[in-house]
């Protein structure tokens, strides 16, 4: 039995559809403040909890005989003062200690460890979905230019250099200029923010997205999908470059179709 801990977005729906297709038993945990209506439309097999009610979630999983736990979707981290916790939630806060005040990487690794201490095996989305990753190379009609490749390498170097600081998973480079580095706002707002900073209103600039070196490889992996492509088109960027090993690509067929229709390149490095 798989216990799904789900936030917002389309990835949770893809996972549920695959589990339904395989007749794999599952139960979903949704959260009151981040309720995913798309999931609720797909299955009745869900329960909604407050984010800090860890004891109730663990009890639910135990009752359902859950053995494996999978996280998917987006959940904004609340402030500690705003977190309504039960007794188990308070105990977890004590165990999490200073990791609460660090970036997402340390916190998510610690949460994974606590779940495993409860007897669950934490798995990743690509343990269920076999079409989340691209092979290395260029996957679109449009090819990156020599300058684009220089920008991609600069983006990779920046993300490697800042990885230990646990800032973000994406950067936008235009002709050697750093237009923006993803922080807490996320990739969508990064792309919106950099549009006003572009030197050229013509098609220029590359979104580079990759996993941080020390982050959990089971939770919160970088992800792009059709929405990301459309956002890059709206911002008049030339392309998207992702690491092939860890960046997830949702709905690959539509991603490539949108990219080709709008003259955007997609490269996996």
C-alpha positions in Angstrom: 0.0 0.0 0.0 1.4 3.4 -1.0 0.6 6.5 1.0 0.6 9.6 -1.2 1.3 13.0 0.5 0.1 15.5 -2.1 0.3 19.2 -2.7 -0.9 21.2 -5.7 0.0 20.8 -9.3 -0.4 18.1 -12.0 2.3 15.6 -10.9 0.0 14.1 -8.2 -2.7 13.4 -10.8 -0.2 11.6 -13.1 0.9 9.4 -10.3 -2.7 8.5 -9.3 -3.6 7.7 -12.9 -0.6 5.4 -13.2 -1.4 3.6 -9.9 -5.0 3.2 -11.0 -3.8 1.8 -14.3 -1.7 -0.7 -12.5 -4.4 -1.5 -9.8 -1.8 -0.6 -7.1 -3.5 0.2 -3.8 -3.0 3.7 -2.5 -4.4 6.3 -0.1 -4.0 10.0 -0.5 -3.2 12.7 2.2 -4.2 16.2 1.1 -3.9 19.3 3.2 -6.6 21.8 4.0 -4.6 24.9 3.0 -3.2 23.3 -0.2 -6.1 21.2 -1.3 -5.7 19.7 -4.7 -9.1 19.7 -6.4 -7.7 17.8 -9.4 -6.9 14.9 -7.1 -10.3 15.0 -5.5 -11.8 14.8 -9.0 -9.8 11.7 -9.8 -10.4 9.6 -6.6 -12.5 9.4 -3.5 -9.6 7.7 -1.7 -8.2 10.7 0.1 -8.3 12.3 3.5 -7.5 16.0 4.2 -5.5 17.0 7.2 -3.9 20.1 8.7 -0.3 20.3 7.8 1.0 19.9 11.3 -1.2 17.0 12.3 1.5 14.4 11.9 0.0 12.0 14.4 -3.3 11.8 12.5 -1.5 11.3 9.2 0.7 8.5 10.7 -2.4 6.9 12.3 -4.2 7.0 8.9 -1.3 5.4 7.2 -1.0 2.7 9.9 -4.7 2.0 9.7 -4.5 1.6 5.9 -1.4 -0.6 6.2 0.8 1.8 4.2 4.3 0.5 3.6 5.6 3.1 1.2 5.3 6.9 1.2 5.6 9.2 -1.8 5.6 13.0 -1.8 4.3 14.9 -4.9 3.1 18.4 -5.7 3.8 21.8 -4.3 3.3 22.7 -0.6 4.3 26.2 0.6 6.2 26.1 3.9 4.2 27.9 6.6 5.8 29.9 9.4 6.2 28.0 12.7 3.8 30.4 14.5 1.1 29.6 11.9 1.6 25.8 12.1 -1.2 24.0 14.0 0.4 20.8 15.4 -0.8 17.8 17.2 1.3 16.0 19.8 3.3 14.0 17.2 3.7 17.2 15.2 5.2 19.0 18.2 7.6 16.0 18.8 8.7 16.2 15.2 9.4 19.9 15.5 11.7 19.1 18.4 13.4 16.3 16.4 13.7 18.5 13.3 15.5 21.2 15.4 17.7 23.6 13.5 16.8 22.0 10.1 13.5 23.9 10.3 15.4 27.2 10.0 17.6 25.9 7.1 16.6 25.7 3.5 14.3 23.1 2.0 17.1 20.6 1.5 18.0 19.9 5.1 14.3 20.0 6.2 13.1 17.5 3.6 16.0 15.1 4.2 15.1 15.3 7.9 11.4 14.7 7.3 12.3 11.6 5.1 14.4 10.3 8.0 11.6 10.7 10.5 9.1 8.9 8.2 11.6 6.0 7.8 11.9 5.9 11.6 8.2 5.4 11.7 8.7 2.3 9.5 7.8 3.7 6.1 9.9 3.5 3.0 10.0 6.8 1.2 10.0 6.5 -2.6 10.3 8.9 -5.5 7.8 9.8 -8.3 10.0 8.1 -10.8 9.6 4.8 -8.9 6.0 5.0 -10.3 6.3 7.0 -13.5 8.7 5.7 -16.1 8.5 8.7 -18.4 9.5 11.6 -16.2 13.1 12.1 -17.5 14.6 13.0 -20.9 17.7 11.5 -22.4 20.7 13.7 -22.9 20.5 15.9 -26.0 18.3 18.4 -27.8 14.6 17.3 -28.1 13.1 20.0 -30.3 13.3 21.2 -33.9 15.0 24.5 -32.8 18.6 24.1 -31.9 20.5 26.2 -29.3 23.1 28.6 -30.7 26.7 28.8 -29.6 25.8 31.7 -27.3 22.9 29.7 -25.9 25.4 26.9 -25.1 27.7 29.4 -23.4 24.7 30.7 -21.3 23.7 27.1 -20.4 27.1 26.4 -19.1 27.2 29.6 -17.1 23.8 28.7 -15.6 25.1 25.2 -14.7 28.2 26.8 -13.1 26.1 29.2 -11.1 23.7 26.5 -9.8 26.6 24.3 -8.9 28.3 27.2 -7.0 25.2 28.1 -5.1 23.9 24.6 -4.5 25.3 24.3 -1.0 23.5 27.5 -0.1 20.2 25.9 -0.8 18.7 28.9 -2.7 16.9 27.5 -5.7 16.9 25.2 -8.7 16.8 27.6 -11.6 18.5 30.6 -13.2 17.9 32.6 -16.4 20.8 33.8 -18.5 20.6 36.2 -21.5 23.7 36.6 -23.6 26.0 36.1 -20.6 23.9 38.3 -18.2 22.3 36.7 -15.2 18.7 38.0 -15.3 17.5 36.1 -12.2 18.2 33.3 -9.7 15.3 31.3 -8.3 14.6 31.8 -4.6 11.6 31.1 -2.5 9.2 32.5 -5.2 9.6 29.5 -7.5 10.2 29.1 -11.2 7.0 30.6 -12.5 7.5 33.9 -10.7 11.2 33.9 -11.6 10.2 33.8 -15.3 7.7 36.6 -14.8 10.2 38.7 -12.9 13.0 38.5 -15.4 10.8 39.6 -18.4 11.2 43.3 -17.3 14.9 42.8 -16.9 15.6 41.4 -20.4 18.0 43.5 -22.5 16.3 42.4 -25.7 12.6 42.1 -26.1 13.3 39.8 -29.0 13.5 36.0 -28.3 16.6 35.7 -26.1 17.6 34.0 -22.9 17.7 30.5 -21.5 16.0 29.0 -18.4 18.4 26.5 -16.8 17.0 24.2 -14.2 18.7 21.4 -12.2 18.6 19.6 -8.9 20.7 20.9 -6.1 23.6 18.7 -5.2 22.7 18.0 -1.6 18.9 17.9 -1.8 16.8 14.8 -1.4 16.4 12.9 -4.6 13.0 11.6 -3.5 11.2 14.9 -2.7 10.9 18.3 -4.4 12.8 17.5 -7.5 13.0 20.2 -10.2 10.1 19.9 -12.6 9.0 21.4 -15.9 5.8 20.9 -17.9 3.6 22.5 -20.5 2.9 25.5 -18.2 6.7 26.1 -17.9 7.1 26.1 -21.7 4.2 28.6 -22.0 5.7 30.9 -19.4 9.0 30.9 -21.3 7.2 31.6 -24.5 5.4 34.5 -22.8 8.7 35.8 -21.5 10.2 35.5 -25.0 13.0 33.2 -23.9 14.8 31.1 -26.5 15.0 27.8 -24.6 15.0 25.6 -21.6 18.0 23.5 -20.4 17.6 20.8 -17.7 19.7 18.1 -16.1 18.6 14.8 -17.6 19.1 12.8 -14.4 16.9 14.5 -11.9 14.7 17.2 -13.5 11.2 15.8 -14.1 9.3 16.6 -17.3 5.5 16.3 -17.1 3.4 15.6 -20.2 6.5 15.3 -22.4 4.4 15.0 -25.6 2.7 18.4 -25.1 5.9 20.0 -23.8 7.7 19.2 -27.1 4.7 20.2 -29.2 4.4 23.6 -27.5 8.1 24.1 -27.8 8.2 23.3 -31.5 5.1 25.4 -32.2 6.6 28.4 -30.5 10.2 28.1 -31.7 11.7 27.2 -28.3 14.5 24.7 -27.8 14.6 22.1 -25.0 17.9 20.5 -24.1 18.8 17.9 -21.5 22.5 18.0 -20.3 
